[in-house]
Amino acid sequence: MKTLWAPWRIDYILGPKPDECVFCLPEHGDEDEERLILRRAKYCFVIMNKFPYSNAHLMVTPFRHVQCITELKNDETVEMMAWLKECTRILKSAFDPPGINIGLNIGQAAGAGIKEHLHFHILPRWVGDHSFMAVMNETMVIPEHLNATYKKLKPLFSTSII
């Protein structure tokens, strides 16, 4: 197997795992840039995945600590769907990908890495972006540093139409 350098993954692999939920945010926004939070709305927030498998991997997460979509209140559901649409628009504007994946994993058996706090994933995709690397070499490629992606996206969320 060949290796590509992805130094931010080692922090996740070897680093201490917090006792508290990583998606339960303090009310202040002092840590938003460090946490890669792009936008706080009334019922949810948009955050970049700090340990992504794909460039510009975003998540829309409710502020309330819920595990299943059935636990969301109607206002939360409506706002989260609006932000999924807005994230799609912003990713298309910023990166012009020919495809977008949007997904939700409920429970560990479904692939939820953090099963305790619901979060939708939004990932821009390009034809062949991971195909041979993932299948033949068990390797993923992230072509841009997280901080560069954050700096590119942050102004687009600041001027968002929602």
Secondary structure as UniProt FT lines:
FT   HELIX           8..14
FT   TURN            22..23
FT   TURN            30..31
FT   HELIX           32..35
FT   STRAND          37..40
FT   STRAND          44..48
FT   TURN            55..56
FT   STRAND          58..62
FT   HELIX           69..71
FT   HELIX           74..95
FT   STRAND          99..104
FT   HELIX           108..110
FT   TURN            115..116
FT   STRAND          120..125
FT   TURN            127..128
FT   HELIX           131..137
FT   HELIX           146..158
//
